[in-house]
Amino acid sequence: MKPMNEEHLAVLRRHMVEMIAIHTDLASEELGKAALDERVMAAMRRVPRHLFVPASVAPYAYQDMPLPIGFDKTVSQPFIVALMTDLLAPQPHEAVLEIGTGLGYQTAILAELAGHVWSVEIIEEFASHAETLLQRLGLSNVSIRVGDGSRGWPEHAPFNKILVTVAAERVPPALLDQLKPGGRLVLPVGPEEVQLLTVIDKDSAGQLKTRKLIPVRFSRLETV
């Protein structure tokens, strides 16, 4: 059998986005909305997820499921990637901090929508791979460093938006400090058995408002 070409892959991405739309509609009562932002859906149609997973699982890249990427880590299922991006609502003029680069799939989605993405990854092999791949795809508005994500990236703070792709039992104080007034932080919070996708808004006076949405399952935030 001959390998799939770009046209085939584009069809699979469109199908993946259609499944995300169905999943969103089914969860509309919990989410408070029946559809995600079209900018987010368009980014999901553009970014080639099959390049951001190991070759052994690339045939499953456009199924709505998490996939292993090594070091006992996974890339989140497309629905969760789209939902977290929609909740974050990154804008073209905004600086976004991402904690947990992985192999760079969520990073690439953010880079399609934000002004600049600053991403912190604790596993050096992941950071190096993601940096090379994102450059190859022409996403030049991304900076990656290896480090403890719970400390954020203070040299480039404050950030308009912060997205955390690993779960913390409590919200790291450094991330709240590095969030601009008027900004938003999206992350999974809780112990391994009871994590909730959480949205934290910081108003102009620095006061925080927290919303807890749906149960999720993420790898733990590693610190050093």
N, C-alpha and C positions, 0 to 999 in steps of 0.2 A: 504494500500500500504506500502511495506517495505521501510525503509530509504535507501538513496543512500550510496553506499560504496565508498572506495577510488578509485576503478577502474572507477566508473561512474564519480566521480569528476575530475579525470585526463582527461577523455574524454571531459568534459565541459571546462576545462582549455585550452586544445588544440584547441577547437572550438573558444574560446575567443581570442586566439592568432592569429588564422586564420582571425578573423574579424578585429583585429588590423592591420594585414598585408594588408587587403583590404582597410581599411580606410587610411592607409599610402599611398598606391598607388594612391588612388583617390585624395589625397591632395598633390601629389608629386610636382606640380608646385609651390605651396606656400612654401613647406618645402625644396625644392631643392634636394630631394632624394626620391626614390621610395620604399625604404625598410629600416627597422631599423636594428641596430647591432644585430647579432644572439646571442651574449652574453645576451643582454637585453631580447630578445624573450625567451631564455632558462630560464632566471630567472622568467619571467612572467608565464611560464609553470610550474615552481616548487612551487612558493609561493601560499599557499591555501587562496585565497581571502575570501572565505566563513567564515573563522575564524576571520577576521578583521572587520566584520560588525555585527550589532545586529541580534539575531536569527530570528527576525520577517522579515528581508529582505534577509536573507541568501539564500533562494531559487533563488534570482535574482543576486547572487554574480558574475556569469560568463557572464552576459549580459553586453554589452558595454555601460554602463550608470553609472552616479554617484548615490550613495546611501546615505540616511541619517544615521548619526551615533550618533545623539543627540546634544544638545546644539545649535541647528540650524546650524550644520555643516554637511558636506558630505565628503565621500571618493570619490576622483576623478574617472571619468570613466577610464577604463583600457587603452584606447588609449592614453589619456593624461598622465597617469602615465608612460607608455612605451615611449612616445615621449619625455617627460621631462628628463627621465633617459638617453635616447639615446643622447639627446643634451648635457647633463652634461658629459657623457662619463667617468664614474668613473672607475678607474683602481685598480687592487689588492693591489698596494702599497700605495694608496692614503688615506688621511684623508678627510672625507666629513662632512660638517656641513649641517644639515637639519633644517629648520625653519617650525614648524607646524607638529608635530608628528601625531596628530590625534590618531587613534587606532593602528597605526603602519604599515599599509600596504605598503606605499611608503618606509618607513624605512626598512622593510624587503627586498624589492627589492634592495635597495641600499646596504644593508648588504651582499647580495649575490655577489656583484660586487666590493665592495671597501675594503680597508684594515680595516678602522674603521669609524663608523658613530657616530657623536655627534649630538644629536637631542634635540631641545628646543620646549617645548609645554606650552602654557599659562594656559590650563585647567588641573588642577591636576588629575581629574578622568581619563582623557584620558591618561596622562603620566603613571599613575600607571597601568592601564589596558594594555597599550602597552608594558611596561617593563615586566610584568608577562608573556604575550603571547609570546614575542620574546625569552625570556629565555626558555619557554616551547618548543619552536621550535628549540632550540639549537643555536640560533644566538647570540653568546657571544661577538661579535665585535661591540656592540652597547652600547652607554651611553646616558641616557635621563635625562634631568633636567626640572623642572618647572620654567618658567620665561618669560620675555619679549623678544620675538624673534628678535625685531628690534635692540637689543643690541648684538646679536650674543652670542658667548661663548668665551670671550677673554682669559680665562685661558688656552685654548687649541689651540688658534690661533698661526700661520696662518694656513689656510686650503687650500688644493689643489683645492677643489671644494665646492661650496655652492648651495644648492637647497632650494627654498622657495615655500611652497605649499599654501601660502595665498597671497592675492594681496595687494601691496602697491602703493599709489599714486606716490611716489617717492622712488627711491632705498635708503634704509637706509644706511647712511654713514658708520656706524660701520661695516656693512657687507663688503663693499668695502675695508675698512681698514684691515679686517681680512682675505682677499683673498690673497694668495701668488702670487707673480709675476709668470706669466705663468699659472695662475689659471683661473677658469671659474665660473661664477654665472648665474644661470637660475632661472627666476621668472616671475610671471605675474605683469605687471605694468599698472597703470591707475586707474581712478575712476570706480565705480561699473558698469557704463553703457558702458565703452569703455576700457576694459583691453586687453593688447597685451602680448602674451608670448614673453619674451625678453631674449636674451643671451648676457652676457657681458664678454668679455675676457680682462684680464690684461696682458700686455706684460712684458718682462723682465725688462723694464725701469719703469714699473708702470703705463704706459699709458693705457687708457681704449678704447675698441672698442665695440660698441653696435649694435646688430642686433634685429629687431623686426619681429616676424613671424606672427602667426595666432591670431585672436580674441579668447579670452577664458572668462570664468566666474568663479571666485573663491570667497570664503569668504574673508572678509577684515582682514588685519593684525591688531591684537589687541595689544595695548601698555599700559603700566602702568607707 
